[in-house]
Structures are given as C-alpha cells and as structure tokens.
Amino acid sequence: MAKKAANSAFMRKLKLSPELQAVCGKGPMPRTEITKKIWVYIKKHDLQDPDNMRNIKPDDALAKVFGSKRTISMFKMPGHINKHVE
C-alpha cells in the first residue's frame, strides 16, 4: 500500500510579516510550524486567560499580529495569522 502524501499546500513554506517574525522567529515556515511557535510563545509569556484557557491576552508583540490588545479566542487566531503570511 502506498504511503499517503502530505498535503503540499498545507506544508508549503510561507513568508512571515515582520510582526509575525517577532513572535515566531525567521521564516519562511509552514503553517503548522507557525501555529506551534505561537503556542510556545503564548505559554512562555503566560498569555492564556486563567479563567478560560481558550482566550488569549495578547502582549505588545502579539497585539501587532492580532490587531488589538483585547482578549481573543484561540479559534479566531488563524484569521489574524493569515493576514501576516504570504
């Protein structure tokens, strides 16, 4: 049985904006790696709301990616990240 190929569009390396590079490091990198690095950053800087761990309280660097310092649901993160990759 042949091994299933990875979704090449999903694993394609993307260019990161300077704002996103401040959080994730130098690109290009696949979307999966971007997501991992953002979560590492969130946990390292203790940015999850302790009362509702699905909510993220952005610091200055993450606010530049999310467009605001207001609390954001983790489910809204991909839409904001998409604005910072090509």
N, C-alpha and C positions, 0 to 999 in steps of 0.2 A: 504494500500500500504506500503510495507516495505521500511525503510529508507536506502538509498544507503550508503554502507560502504566507508570510506575514503580509498584512495589508500595507502595501508600499506607500500609499498616500498617508496613512496614519503614522508611519515610521519615517516619513520624509523629514529631513533636517530643515528647520525654519530659521530665518534671520530674526533676531530679537531686537526690539527697540532699546535705546539706552536706559530707559526707565525699568524695563524688564531685566536687562542685564545687571542692573544694580541689585536685584533680588536673586536672580538665578545664576549669575556668572556669564562669562563669554559664550556666545553662540557660535555657529548655529547648532541647534539640537532638536530632536524630535519632540512632539507634543507630550509624549509620555514622560520624558525626562524633565520638561518644563514643569509639569504638574508635580512630579516628585520633589523637585527642588523648591517649589513654592511651599509645599507642605513642610519640608525640612525647615525653611525659613520661618514659617508660622509657628511651628513648635519650638524652635530655638529661641524665638523672641517672645514666647508666651502670648500669642495674639488671639487665641481662641477664647470666646466668652465662657467663663467657668460655669455659668448657669445654663447655657445652651451651646454645647460644643460644636454645633453646626454653624454657628455665627463667628465671623472673623472680625476683629477690631484692628483695622489697618494702622500701622505706624506711618511715619512720613514717607518712607521708601515705597511701601505697599500702596499707600494712598495715591501715589503717582500712577500706578498701574490700574488701580480700581477707579480712579477719577474722583475719589472722595475719602474723607477720614471717617465717614459714617459706617457703622457696622453693616456687614454684608453677609448674606447667606452663602455657604460654600457652594450651593447649587448655581449661584449667579457668577461665580468666578470665571468659568470658561468663556462667557460672553465678553468679559472685560479683558481677558488674556488675548482673545482673538484680535483685539484692536492693536496689539503690540507685537504681532508676528506677521511675517510675510513668507 
